[in-house]
Amino acid sequence: MKTLNVHEAKTRLSAVLAAVEEKGEKYLICRNGKPVADLVPHVKKSRLTPHPILSRVRIKYDVTEPLSADEWAEEL
């Protein structure tokens, strides 16, 4: 991980973003020698991976089965 100060990051932002995008480089941005932020490549999550909690949900009836007349909510 490379280190940049805030001024250098502002001055070279386009070049730094290109390096992150193309090469996957990571940067640590510091102010007065103290870490402020990490600049890392964005990782897109897969929409096909189920959520760990939701994958445990089980539906024990046919959700496509039509409702009977007595199961419909009454009108207000």
C-alpha positions as CSV (number, residue, x, y, z in Angstrom):
1,M,0.0,0.0,0.0
2,K,1.4,3.3,-1.1
3,T,1.2,6.4,1.1
4,L,0.1,9.9,-0.1
5,N,-0.4,13.1,1.8
6,V,-3.6,15.0,1.2
7,H,-2.0,17.7,-1.0
8,E,-0.3,15.1,-3.2
9,A,-3.6,13.1,-3.5
10,K,-5.5,16.2,-4.6
11,T,-2.8,17.2,-7.1
12,R,-2.5,13.7,-8.7
13,L,-6.1,12.5,-8.1
14,S,-6.7,11.5,-11.8
15,A,-3.4,9.5,-12.0
16,V,-4.0,7.9,-8.6
17,L,-7.5,6.8,-9.6
18,A,-6.2,5.4,-12.9
19,A,-3.6,3.3,-11.0
20,V,-6.3,2.0,-8.7
21,E,-8.7,1.2,-11.5
22,E,-6.2,-0.4,-13.9
23,K,-3.5,-1.9,-11.7
24,G,-5.6,-2.5,-8.5
25,E,-3.1,-0.4,-6.4
26,K,-4.1,0.6,-2.9
27,Y,-3.3,4.0,-1.3
28,L,-3.2,5.3,2.2
29,I,-4.0,9.0,2.4
30,C,-2.5,10.9,5.4
31,R,-2.9,14.3,6.9
32,N,0.0,15.5,9.0
33,G,1.5,12.0,8.9
34,K,-1.7,10.4,10.4
35,P,-3.8,8.0,8.3
36,V,-7.1,9.5,7.2
37,A,-8.5,7.2,4.4
38,D,-7.8,4.2,2.4
39,L,-8.2,4.3,-1.4
40,V,-8.8,0.8,-2.7
41,P,-10.4,-0.7,-5.8
42,H,-14.2,-1.1,-5.6
43,V,-15.3,-4.7,-5.4
44,K,-18.7,-5.4,-6.9
45,K,-20.8,-7.9,-5.0
46,S,-22.4,-10.8,-6.8
47,R,-26.2,-10.5,-6.9
48,L,-26.3,-14.3,-7.1
49,T,-24.8,-14.9,-3.7
50,P,-27.6,-15.3,-1.1
51,H,-27.5,-13.2,2.1
52,P,-26.3,-15.5,4.9
53,I,-29.4,-14.8,7.0
54,L,-32.0,-14.9,4.2
55,S,-30.6,-18.2,2.9
56,R,-31.9,-19.8,6.1
57,V,-35.5,-18.6,5.6
58,R,-37.8,-21.5,4.6
59,I,-41.4,-21.0,3.3
60,K,-43.6,-23.9,4.2
61,Y,-46.5,-23.2,1.8
62,D,-47.1,-22.6,-1.9
63,V,-46.8,-18.8,-2.3
64,T,-48.4,-19.0,-5.8
65,E,-51.5,-20.7,-4.5
66,P,-54.5,-18.3,-4.7
67,L,-56.2,-17.1,-1.5
68,S,-59.6,-18.4,-0.5
69,A,-62.4,-15.9,0.0
70,D,-62.1,-15.9,3.8
71,E,-58.3,-15.2,3.7
72,W,-58.7,-11.9,1.9
73,A,-58.5,-8.8,4.1
74,E,-61.8,-7.1,4.8
75,E,-62.3,-3.7,3.2
76,L,-62.2,-0.7,5.5
